[in-house]
Amino acid sequence: MRALVFVTAALVVSLPGMTGIAGGFQGELGMELTLLPHVLLDSSLELSYGFGAGTVSSFTQFSLGTWVWQEFSGEGSFGPFSWEAHLLFGPSTVDFLYDELILRTSFAGLELGLYAAQLSDAVLGGPADGAALMVSGEFGEMELESITEFGARPEGIEIFHAATGLSRKYTTDPRVPGSGLTGEKVSLKGAPLCCGLSTGAELYWTKEQGFEHLKFSLEGVGLWSCPEITADIEVTFELQTKSVVITPEVEAPGIGACFVPYLSVITDNKGLDSEIEGIQLSALEWECDLDDVRLRGLTVLDRCNWAISTEEYGSELVERWRADEEGIQYYTDYWELLSVEAKGPGCCGEWKITLNAYFGDDPGLFGWSMGYLRLEIPLAEGLRAWVLLQVDTSGVHPLSFGGHWSR
């Protein structure tokens, strides 16, 4: 019932603009054919219609002959307000899954956002519903933000289809059904200090646990009086622990290269006193941009606390606890990545190629564990095709071809 209330509210906001229809239909069609290790065919269709107050759209996705997702969405504005709404169904099981309504406005130099969502009991973590109020403002170079949680967090949620592995992502993550105030987060960013430094702070409190954490960050700390070598420092205080992460960055402007070691401070907490026992090198990252070619490497040294995210999440270095909290998928068996990305002009757009080599504990050459290749090329105006090949020590997983057409 509340799902219908959310969607109805979004439509009511947009009704005054219906009288001045000025837009039209647009569509996007995507198809993916997987040949190995099994033959699969996935397809998706998105239709949208623009009118005076915004846009409404429909997204449909099929996989393995199963109607996986049916989503209805809308966005637009009405006076000083902007709105965004999503409604997700699982047609294969005839289930309502998720709905979301976001309202934003500006007032007296402040940005206000109301986020509301609910999750059905057909989804892992449901039933749940909640809302969150975000207020932010800029004061000179500083940005102050407050998030008041009423059973939800506006930090993102990903809903998976168990049989196919397909997923949909949204902004509002409902956590607690039928609850009042559940948490408060206040953060300060970009507070200027001397010598070109800036600092930030974040305080998080929840009704269930009380004090959660207090973070302090310092950005752009110069090292050894060398402007090409800087470091970011983050100190996190939790109820019983304290952590310090130092991220130096070395830039070589002449060749567009950058080297980033990730350091952690090891402390021994003895009562109220903390002794620094050493500094641990947790991970390494380097990158070199050569016009239209990007070379990149990642190495994980602290395997218990760091990992490499999957290609869907950018193949970036992530802390495991943070990835688990934010729903970021990562590899558990690959500890090093060498990547080459290239792009260039095509007949009617830009072609792109990504080639990744992952290394782990497998007995392959130099510990090679998996190769990833994706090539995307334009075929015509609004029409693109791509091929994806992923190979590990046990074979091809997968070999896929696909295309995307938009009008």
C-alpha positions in Angstrom: 0.0 0.0 0.0 2.8 2.4 0.9 4.5 1.6 -2.5 1.4 3.0 -4.2 1.5 6.1 -1.9 5.1 6.8 -2.9 4.4 6.6 -6.7 1.1 8.5 -6.4 2.9 11.3 -4.6 5.5 11.6 -7.4 2.8 11.7 -10.0 0.8 14.3 -8.2 3.8 16.5 -8.1 4.2 16.3 -11.8 0.6 16.6 -12.9 0.7 20.4 -13.4 3.4 19.9 -16.0 1.3 17.4 -18.0 -0.6 20.2 -19.7 2.5 21.5 -21.4 3.8 18.3 -23.0 7.1 19.1 -24.6 9.2 16.0 -25.2 8.9 12.6 -26.7 9.7 9.0 -26.4 13.3 7.7 -26.1 14.5 4.2 -25.9 17.5 2.0 -25.2 17.9 -1.7 -26.1 20.7 -3.9 -24.8 21.4 -7.5 -25.6 24.2 -9.9 -24.3 24.9 -13.4 -25.7 27.2 -15.6 -23.6 28.7 -18.6 -25.4 31.0 -20.0 -22.7 30.8 -21.7 -20.3 27.1 -21.9 -21.0 24.9 -20.4 -23.6 22.9 -17.5 -22.2 20.9 -14.6 -23.6 20.2 -11.5 -21.6 18.2 -8.5 -22.9 17.0 -5.2 -21.5 14.7 -2.5 -22.8 14.3 1.0 -21.4 11.6 3.4 -22.6 11.3 7.0 -21.4 8.9 9.8 -22.1 9.6 13.5 -21.4 7.0 16.1 -20.5 6.9 19.5 -19.0 7.5 18.5 -15.4 10.0 15.7 -16.0 10.5 12.2 -17.4 8.9 8.9 -16.7 10.5 5.6 -17.7 10.2 1.8 -17.7 13.1 -0.7 -17.5 12.5 -4.4 -18.4 15.2 -7.1 -18.2 15.1 -10.8 -19.2 17.7 -13.5 -18.5 17.6 -17.2 -19.1 14.1 -16.9 -20.4 13.1 -15.3 -17.1 11.5 -11.9 -16.6 13.9 -10.7 -14.0 13.2 -7.0 -13.4 10.4 -4.6 -14.1 11.1 -1.1 -12.9 9.1 2.1 -13.2 10.9 5.4 -12.6 10.3 9.1 -12.8 12.1 12.4 -12.2 11.4 16.0 -12.6 10.8 19.3 -10.8 7.9 21.4 -9.6 8.6 24.9 -8.5 11.6 24.9 -6.0 11.3 21.1 -5.6 12.9 18.3 -7.6 11.8 14.7 -7.3 12.9 11.2 -8.2 10.9 8.0 -7.7 11.6 4.2 -8.4 9.3 1.2 -8.1 10.8 -2.3 -8.6 9.0 -5.6 -9.2 10.2 -9.2 -9.6 7.8 -10.5 -12.3 9.1 -14.1 -12.2 7.9 -14.5 -8.6 5.1 -11.8 -8.9 6.6 -9.8 -6.1 6.9 -6.2 -5.2 10.6 -5.6 -4.2 11.5 -2.0 -3.6 10.3 1.6 -3.9 12.0 4.9 -3.3 11.0 8.6 -3.3 13.6 11.4 -3.2 12.6 15.1 -2.8 15.2 17.9 -3.0 15.0 21.7 -2.6 17.1 24.7 -1.6 16.3 27.1 1.1 18.3 30.0 2.6 21.6 28.7 1.0 21.0 25.2 2.3 20.4 22.0 0.3 17.7 19.8 1.7 16.9 16.2 0.7 14.3 13.8 1.9 14.9 10.1 1.1 12.3 7.5 1.8 12.2 3.8 0.8 10.8 0.4 1.6 12.0 -3.1 1.0 9.7 -6.1 0.8 10.1 -9.4 2.6 10.9 -11.0 -0.8 14.4 -9.4 -0.6 17.2 -10.4 1.7 17.1 -7.8 4.5 13.4 -7.1 4.2 10.9 -6.2 5.3 12.3 -2.8 6.0 11.3 0.8 5.5 12.6 4.2 6.6 13.5 7.7 5.7 16.5 10.1 6.0 16.8 13.8 6.0 19.9 15.4 4.5 20.8 19.1 5.1 24.0 20.5 3.7 25.5 23.9 3.1 28.7 25.6 2.0 30.3 28.3 4.1 33.2 29.7 2.2 35.5 26.7 1.4 33.8 24.5 4.0 30.9 22.1 3.5 28.8 21.1 6.5 26.4 18.1 6.1 23.9 16.5 8.5 22.1 13.2 7.8 19.3 12.4 10.2 18.2 8.7 9.9 14.7 7.5 10.5 15.4 3.8 9.7 17.2 4.4 6.4 20.6 5.6 5.1 21.1 7.5 1.8 24.3 5.6 1.1 23.2 3.2 -1.6 21.6 -0.3 -1.8 22.1 -3.1 -4.3 19.3 -5.7 -4.9 20.4 -9.0 -6.4 18.4 -11.6 -8.3 19.7 -14.9 -6.8 19.2 -17.1 -9.9 20.9 -14.9 -12.4 23.3 -12.7 -10.3 21.8 -9.5 -11.9 21.3 -6.5 -9.7 19.8 -3.1 -9.5 21.2 -0.1 -7.5 19.4 2.7 -5.7 20.2 5.5 -3.3 18.2 4.9 -0.2 18.9 1.8 2.0 16.0 1.1 4.4 17.3 -0.7 7.5 14.6 -0.8 10.2 10.8 -1.4 9.8 8.5 1.0 11.5 11.1 2.9 13.6 11.6 6.5 14.6 15.0 8.3 14.9 17.7 5.7 14.5 20.9 7.7 13.8 22.6 11.0 13.2 25.7 11.7 11.1 27.4 15.1 11.0 30.4 15.8 8.7 32.6 18.7 7.9 34.7 18.9 4.7 37.2 21.3 3.3 38.0 23.3 6.4 41.0 25.3 5.4 44.2 25.3 7.4 47.6 26.9 6.9 50.0 26.0 4.1 47.2 24.9 1.7 46.0 22.1 3.9 42.4 21.1 4.4 40.8 19.0 7.1 37.5 17.2 7.7 35.6 15.5 10.5 32.7 13.1 10.8 30.7 12.1 13.9 28.2 9.2 13.7 25.7 8.2 16.4 23.0 5.5 16.3 20.1 4.7 18.6 21.1 1.1 18.9 24.8 1.4 19.6 25.2 5.0 20.8 28.6 6.4 19.7 29.7 4.7 16.5 32.8 6.6 15.3 34.6 9.9 15.1 36.8 10.5 12.1 39.4 13.2 11.4 41.1 13.7 8.1 43.9 15.8 6.8 44.4 16.2 3.1 47.4 17.5 1.0 50.1 17.2 3.7 53.4 18.0 2.0 56.3 15.6 2.7 60.0 16.4 2.6 59.3 19.9 1.3 58.5 18.4 -2.1 55.3 19.6 -3.8 55.1 16.3 -5.8 54.9 14.2 -2.7 51.8 14.6 -0.5 49.8 12.5 1.9 46.2 12.2 3.2 45.8 11.1 6.8 42.7 9.7 8.4 42.2 8.9 12.1 39.1 7.0 13.2 38.1 6.6 16.8 35.5 3.9 17.6 34.2 2.7 20.9 37.2 0.5 21.8 39.6 1.0 18.9 41.5 3.6 17.0 42.9 3.4 13.5 45.2 5.6 11.5 45.5 5.3 7.7 48.2 7.3 5.8 47.9 7.6 2.0 51.0 9.2 0.4 50.9 10.2 -3.3 53.8 10.8 -5.6 53.2 12.6 -8.8 55.5 12.9 -11.8 53.9 15.8 -13.8 56.2 15.5 -16.8 55.0 12.0 -17.7 51.6 12.0 -16.0 52.5 9.2 -13.6 51.3 8.8 -10.0 52.4 6.4 -7.2 50.3 5.8 -4.1 51.3 3.6 -1.2 48.6 2.9 1.4 50.0 2.9 5.0 48.5 1.9 8.3 49.8 2.9 11.7 50.1 -0.1 14.1 49.3 0.9 17.7 49.3 -1.0 21.0 46.5 0.2 23.2 47.3 0.0 26.9 44.5 1.4 28.9 44.2 5.1 28.0 47.6 5.2 26.4 48.5 4.2 22.9 51.9 3.4 21.7 52.9 3.4 18.0 54.7 0.1 17.2 55.2 0.7 13.5 53.9 1.7 10.1 52.6 -1.1 7.8 52.5 -0.9 4.1 49.1 -2.3 3.3 48.8 -1.8 -0.5 50.4 -0.1 -3.5 48.9 1.6 -6.5 50.6 3.3 -9.5 49.2 4.9 -12.6 50.6 6.4 -15.8 48.6 8.3 -18.4 50.1 8.4 -21.9 47.6 10.4 -24.0 44.9 7.9 -24.8 46.5 5.0 -23.0 46.3 4.4 -19.3 48.6 2.0 -17.5 47.7 1.0 -13.9 48.9 -1.5 -11.3 47.5 -2.5 -7.8 49.2 -4.7 -5.2 47.6 -5.9 -2.0 50.1 -6.7 0.8 47.7 -6.8 3.8 45.4 -9.5 2.6 43.3 -9.6 5.8 42.2 -6.0 5.5 42.5 -5.0 1.9 41.3 -6.3 -1.5 40.8 -5.5 -5.2 37.2 -4.7 -6.1 35.6 -6.5 -9.1 35.6 -4.9 -12.6 32.0 -3.8 -12.1 33.2 -1.7 -9.1 36.2 -0.3 -11.0 39.0 -2.7 -10.0 40.1 -0.4 -7.2 41.8 -1.0 -3.9 39.3 -1.2 -1.1 39.3 -1.9 2.7 37.4 -5.1 3.3 35.3 -3.8 6.2 34.3 -0.7 4.1 33.5 -2.8 1.1 31.3 -5.2 3.2 29.5 -2.2 4.7 28.8 -0.5 1.4 28.1 -3.7 -0.6 31.1 -3.5 -2.9 32.1 -6.8 -4.4 35.8 -7.8 -4.3 38.1 -10.6 -5.2 39.3 -12.9 -2.4 42.0 -14.8 -4.4 43.7 -12.1 -6.5 46.3 -9.8 -4.9 47.8 -8.0 -7.8 46.4 -6.3 -11.0 48.2 -5.0 -14.1 45.8 -3.0 -16.4 46.0 -1.4 -19.8 43.1 0.9 -21.0 43.1 2.6 -24.4 40.5 4.6 -26.3 40.4 6.5 -29.6 38.1 7.9 -32.3 35.9 5.6 -34.3 33.5 6.1 -37.2 30.7 7.6 -35.1 32.0 7.6 -31.5 34.9 6.4 -29.4 36.2 2.9 -29.1 37.5 1.6 -25.8 39.5 -1.5 -24.8 40.4 -2.7 -21.3 42.9 -5.5 -20.6 43.4 -6.7 -17.0 45.7 -9.4 -15.7 45.1 -10.6 -12.1 47.7 -12.5 -10.1 47.2 -14.6 -7.0 48.4 -17.9 -5.5 47.7 -20.1 -8.5 50.7 -22.0 -9.9 50.5 -20.2 -13.2 53.3 -18.1 -14.8 54.3 -15.4 -12.2 51.2 -16.4 -10.3 48.8 -15.4 -13.1 45.2 -16.3 -12.1 42.8 -14.5 -14.5 42.7 -12.3 -17.6 39.9 -9.9 -18.5 39.3 -8.3 -21.9 36.6 -6.0 -22.9 36.4 -4.2 -26.3 33.7 -1.7 -27.2 33.3 -0.2 -30.6 30.7 2.2 -32.3 28.9 0.8 -35.3 26.5 3.6 -36.1 24.9 6.6 -34.5 23.5 5.4 -31.2 24.6 1.8 -31.8 27.5 0.2 -30.0 28.8 -3.4 -29.8 31.1 -5.0 -27.3 32.9 -8.3 -26.6 33.9 -9.6 -23.2 36.4 -12.4 -22.5 37.4 -13.6 -19.1 39.8 -16.5 -18.7 41.2 -18.1 -15.6 43.3 -21.2 -14.9 40.3 -23.5 -15.3 39.1 -22.1 -18.6 36.9 -19.4 -20.1 34.4 -17.7 -17.7 32.8 -16.1 -19.7 32.9 -15.3 -23.4 30.1 -12.8 -24.2 29.0 -10.5 -27.0 26.6 -7.7 -26.7 25.2 -4.5 -28.2 23.5 -1.3 -27.1 21.1 0.8 -29.2 19.7 4.2 -28.0 17.5 6.7 -29.7 
